[in-house]
Each structure stands twice: as C-alpha cells, then as structure tokens.
C-alpha cells in the first residue's frame, strides 16, 4: 500500500514527457510546439475524408464522379509527419500504448469539428489471421476498442473476417488494389449488425479497402456506413 502511494505521488510530481521531442509535455503527452506540428485535417471530403484545399467544397472529384458505398468519412489527421511516424511505431514497433493516445486525439477531433455521431456500432477493419499472428495484434481493433470506450459505442468484433491473405496494398495502383481485394472479406452470418455502423482503421490510403467493406455491409442489410480513421493519405481516392 505504501508503495502504491509513493508511485502515485511520484507520477503527480514528475512532469509528463512529450511523445515526440522528449521535453516537458501537457496532459495530452505533447508539448505545445509539437502539438502545433500535428497535420490536422481541417477541410475534408465528407465521403472519403481526403483533404480539400477549397474550404467551400464538400466532396472531392472522385466521390462526385464515382460515389462510394460509404455515407460519410472522418479522419483526424493527414498522413504526414509526425502522425505517420507514430502510426508506424504502433504497427511495426509494437508501441501499443500509442493506440490509446491516437484514439483519444481522434475523439478530440470529432468533438472539435462537431462531427455528428450517428452510429450504433464500431467495426475494426480485420487482418487476415496469419498476418495478425505474425504482428501479434490488429491495430484497428486496438484503436476501435479505445474509441468505443471513449464514445460509449459498442465494439463489434468478429463480424467481418479477412478470408483471403492478399498481398500488401503498398505500391499498387487503384485498379490493382481493387482486384487484390476482390472477395477478400466475408461477414459472420451468425452476428446481427445494427443499421448504422462505423468502420475503424489506422490509415486510409486510396480508400479501396473501405469501399469494398462498405459495399459488403450495405449488401447485407446495413443502412448507413461511416469510415473513421486516424489519418488519411494525400492521394486521390
């Protein structure tokens, strides 16, 4: 008991350390200087969350010409430094504590942007079982678990499965990504889904995975699908 009180006292007296530069941080684990470097997505396409330079626009050209299956999308950041490095550390250096920090920043961005929360369940984008065994965890599940707690929205695990271990999407163009993802996912037919859900992932790159999953959900009775991600890459969707 004495040890616990000593630990608590030390944690209150010791300054928090900035995740990025190592200097004294605020409660959100960033110093003011590093917080100002975060690449927040201020103006985004409402369907795919890509950054829009024109603040008066609500849709990107791709979503206008080829409307996606999802109804809306929200990303907290553009996929740039330092967020890109933090997500890389989470996935490939097993710094799992970053999932909570990133999820908290996502929820903070939702509030700051007054984004309406109209979903009844969160679905993490699945990894193939073999890839998840190699990595040891699914970063989308870790992020979704924290967001679920913060927003009090049920986490729907296991309802989507990756049934085909597709090659990595990195380096593939849009058409190659679409072919790569064909029939890669399936629904767990024993699990009933709510009418309104959000798919959760760490990064949206071209958006091909999200389009495929949103279409699958819509084909199986889901009425409304949002895409939630920590970051969105600066490429056409």
C-alpha positions as CSV (number, residue, x, y, z in Angstrom):
1,X,0.0,0.0,0.0
2,X,2.8,2.4,0.9
3,X,4.5,1.6,-2.4
4,X,1.3,2.5,-4.3
5,X,1.0,5.9,-2.6
6,X,4.7,6.6,-3.3
7,X,4.1,5.7,-7.0
8,X,1.1,8.0,-7.2
9,X,2.9,10.9,-5.6
10,X,5.9,10.5,-8.0
11,X,3.6,10.4,-11.0
12,X,2.0,13.7,-9.9
13,X,5.3,15.4,-9.2
14,X,7.1,14.1,-12.3
15,X,6.4,16.1,-15.5
16,X,4.9,14.3,-18.4
17,X,7.3,13.8,-21.3
18,X,6.4,14.7,-24.9
19,X,5.9,11.7,-27.1
20,X,7.8,13.4,-30.0
21,X,10.6,15.6,-28.6
22,X,11.1,14.4,-25.0
23,X,10.6,17.8,-23.5
24,X,8.0,18.6,-20.8
25,X,4.5,17.9,-22.1
26,X,0.9,18.8,-21.3
27,X,-1.7,16.3,-20.1
28,X,-2.2,15.1,-23.7
29,X,1.5,14.0,-23.8
30,X,2.6,16.6,-26.3
31,X,4.4,19.9,-25.7
32,X,2.8,23.0,-27.2
33,X,5.4,23.2,-30.0
34,X,4.9,19.6,-31.1
35,X,1.1,19.9,-30.9
36,X,1.2,22.8,-33.4
37,X,3.0,20.4,-35.9
38,X,0.2,17.9,-35.9
39,X,-1.2,17.8,-39.5
40,X,-4.9,18.2,-38.7
41,X,-7.4,17.7,-41.5
42,X,-9.3,20.9,-41.5
43,X,-11.3,20.7,-44.7
44,X,-12.1,17.1,-45.9
45,X,-14.3,15.3,-48.4
46,X,-17.4,14.2,-46.5
47,X,-17.4,10.8,-48.2
48,X,-13.7,9.8,-48.2
49,X,-12.1,12.3,-45.8
50,X,-9.3,13.4,-48.2
51,X,-8.0,16.9,-47.6
52,X,-9.7,19.5,-49.7
53,X,-7.8,22.7,-50.3
54,X,-11.0,24.6,-51.2
55,X,-12.8,25.2,-47.9
56,X,-16.1,25.7,-49.7
57,X,-16.1,22.2,-51.3
58,X,-17.7,19.2,-49.5
59,X,-16.8,16.4,-52.0
60,X,-13.7,15.5,-53.9
61,X,-13.8,14.9,-57.7
62,X,-13.5,11.2,-57.3
63,X,-16.5,10.9,-55.0
64,X,-18.5,13.1,-57.3
65,X,-17.8,11.0,-60.4
66,X,-17.8,7.6,-58.6
67,X,-19.9,7.8,-55.4
68,X,-18.5,5.3,-52.8
69,X,-20.6,2.9,-50.9
70,X,-20.0,4.6,-47.6
71,X,-22.2,7.5,-46.5
72,X,-19.6,9.6,-44.7
73,X,-15.9,9.6,-43.5
74,X,-13.8,11.3,-40.9
75,X,-10.1,11.3,-40.4
76,X,-8.4,13.4,-37.7
77,X,-5.1,13.9,-39.4
78,X,-3.4,14.0,-42.8
79,X,-0.9,11.1,-43.2
80,X,2.2,13.2,-42.6
81,X,4.9,13.6,-40.0
82,X,4.7,13.3,-37.1
83,X,1.5,11.2,-37.1
84,X,2.9,9.0,-39.8
85,X,5.8,8.0,-37.6
86,X,3.5,7.4,-34.6
87,X,1.3,5.1,-36.6
88,X,4.4,3.3,-37.9
89,X,5.7,2.8,-34.3
90,X,2.3,1.4,-33.3
91,X,2.1,-1.1,-36.1
92,X,5.7,-2.2,-36.5
93,X,7.5,-1.4,-33.2
94,X,4.7,-2.7,-31.0
95,X,4.3,0.5,-29.1
96,X,0.7,-0.4,-28.2
97,X,0.3,2.5,-25.7
98,X,0.1,4.8,-28.8
99,X,-3.2,3.3,-29.8
100,X,-4.9,4.9,-26.8
101,X,-3.2,8.2,-27.4
102,X,-4.1,8.2,-31.1
103,X,-7.7,7.1,-30.4
104,X,-8.1,9.9,-27.8
105,X,-6.9,12.5,-30.4
106,X,-9.4,11.1,-32.9
107,X,-12.2,11.5,-30.4
108,X,-11.0,15.0,-29.6
109,X,-11.1,15.9,-33.3
110,X,-14.6,14.6,-33.6
111,X,-15.7,17.0,-30.8
112,X,-13.8,20.0,-32.1
113,X,-15.3,19.6,-35.5
114,X,-18.8,19.0,-34.1
115,X,-19.0,15.8,-36.2
116,X,-22.3,14.1,-35.6
117,X,-22.1,10.7,-34.0
118,X,-24.9,8.7,-35.6
119,X,-23.6,5.1,-35.4
120,X,-24.6,2.2,-33.2
121,X,-21.5,0.1,-33.5
122,X,-17.8,0.2,-34.4
123,X,-16.3,-2.4,-36.7
124,X,-12.4,-2.7,-36.8
125,X,-11.0,-3.5,-40.3
126,X,-9.9,-7.1,-40.0
127,X,-6.4,-8.5,-40.7
128,X,-6.0,-12.0,-42.1
129,X,-5.4,-14.4,-39.2
130,X,-1.9,-15.3,-40.4
131,X,-0.9,-11.6,-40.6
132,X,-2.4,-11.0,-37.2
133,X,-0.5,-13.9,-35.7
134,X,2.8,-12.5,-37.1
135,X,2.1,-9.0,-35.8
136,X,0.6,-10.1,-32.6
137,X,-2.4,-7.7,-32.7
138,X,-4.6,-5.8,-35.0
139,X,-4.0,-2.1,-34.7
140,X,-7.6,-1.3,-36.0
141,X,-9.0,-3.3,-33.1
142,X,-6.8,-1.6,-30.5
143,X,-7.9,1.8,-31.8
144,X,-11.6,0.9,-32.1
145,X,-11.5,-0.6,-28.5
146,X,-10.4,2.8,-27.1
147,X,-12.8,4.8,-29.2
148,X,-15.6,2.5,-28.2
149,X,-14.9,3.2,-24.5
150,X,-14.5,7.0,-25.0
151,X,-17.7,7.4,-27.0
152,X,-19.7,4.6,-25.4
153,X,-20.4,2.9,-28.7
154,X,-20.4,-0.9,-28.8
155,X,-17.4,-2.6,-30.4
156,X,-18.4,-5.3,-32.9
157,X,-15.6,-7.7,-33.0
158,X,-15.5,-10.7,-35.3
159,X,-18.4,-9.7,-37.6
160,X,-16.0,-9.1,-40.5
161,X,-13.4,-11.6,-41.5
162,X,-10.5,-11.4,-43.9
163,X,-10.8,-14.7,-45.7
164,X,-8.0,-14.2,-48.3
165,X,-4.5,-13.3,-47.3
166,X,-4.0,-10.7,-50.0
167,X,-0.6,-9.2,-50.8
168,X,0.1,-5.8,-49.2
169,X,-1.5,-2.9,-51.0
170,X,1.6,-0.7,-50.8
171,X,2.9,0.1,-54.3
172,X,-0.3,-1.0,-56.1
173,X,-2.4,1.4,-58.2
174,X,-6.1,1.9,-57.8
175,X,-7.2,-0.9,-60.2
176,X,-4.6,-3.3,-58.8
177,X,-5.9,-2.6,-55.3
178,X,-9.5,-3.3,-56.4
179,X,-8.5,-6.7,-57.9
180,X,-6.4,-7.5,-54.9
181,X,-9.4,-7.0,-52.6
182,X,-12.0,-8.8,-54.6
183,X,-13.7,-11.5,-52.4
184,X,-11.1,-10.8,-49.7
185,X,-13.7,-10.3,-46.9
186,X,-16.8,-12.0,-45.6
187,X,-19.4,-11.4,-43.0
188,X,-20.0,-13.6,-40.0
189,X,-23.6,-14.6,-40.8
190,X,-24.4,-15.5,-37.2
191,X,-23.8,-12.0,-35.9
192,X,-26.6,-9.4,-36.3
193,X,-25.4,-6.0,-37.2
194,X,-27.1,-2.6,-36.3
195,X,-28.4,-0.4,-39.1
196,X,-25.7,2.3,-38.6
197,X,-22.0,1.4,-38.2
198,X,-18.5,2.9,-38.5
199,X,-15.6,1.1,-39.9
200,X,-12.4,1.9,-38.0
201,X,-8.8,1.8,-39.3
202,X,-5.5,3.5,-38.7
203,X,-4.9,4.9,-42.2
204,X,-7.0,5.4,-45.4
205,X,-4.7,5.4,-48.4
206,X,-6.6,5.0,-51.7
207,X,-9.8,4.0,-49.9
208,X,-10.2,0.8,-51.8
209,X,-10.4,-1.4,-48.7
210,X,-13.1,0.9,-47.2
211,X,-15.1,0.9,-50.4
212,X,-15.1,-2.9,-50.5
213,X,-16.1,-3.3,-46.9
214,X,-18.8,-0.6,-47.0
215,X,-20.3,-2.3,-50.1
216,X,-20.3,-5.7,-48.4
217,X,-22.0,-4.3,-45.3
218,X,-24.6,-2.5,-47.5
219,X,-25.3,-5.7,-49.4
220,X,-26.0,-7.4,-46.1
221,X,-28.6,-5.1,-44.6
222,X,-26.6,-2.2,-43.1
223,X,-28.3,1.0,-43.9
224,X,-25.5,3.6,-43.1
225,X,-21.7,3.2,-43.1
226,X,-19.2,5.7,-41.9
227,X,-15.4,5.4,-42.3
228,X,-13.3,6.5,-39.3
229,X,-9.5,6.6,-39.4
230,X,-6.7,8.3,-37.5
231,X,-5.1,9.6,-40.8
232,X,-5.9,10.0,-44.5
233,X,-3.2,9.8,-47.2
234,X,-2.8,12.7,-49.7
235,X,-3.7,10.6,-52.7
236,X,-6.9,10.5,-54.9
237,X,-9.4,8.1,-53.5
